[in-house]
Amino acid sequence: MVWESKTVTYLASVFSFMFAWVWNEKTAGNVVCSWGRGEDGQLGHGDADEKHIPTIINTLQGCEISSITCGADHTTTNDGVPRELKLAR
């Protein structure tokens, strides 16, 4: 289970989905979990499925996430590393 031996240190939510930044005491590291409506891919699991229980976002494991922000149909994370961002129109 995702919550076993872990402490939630941060929550971000909007409308019908939620993210949790969780401290894992066994590995002494943070993991990011999400659950809820995923029809626009905003949960970060690489699909558009709903998640009914907190599910670890595997692509963020090992990343030093400093913030999570949720919007109506999107989510962003920040690891403090500056990057060039190219937006398409």
Secondary structure as UniProt FT lines:
FT   TURN            2..5
FT   STRAND          6..14
FT   TURN            15..16
FT   STRAND          17..24
FT   TURN            25..28
FT   STRAND          29..36
FT   TURN            39..40
FT   TURN            42..43
FT   STRAND          51..56
FT   HELIX           58..60
FT   TURN            61..62
FT   STRAND          67..70
FT   STRAND          75..78
//
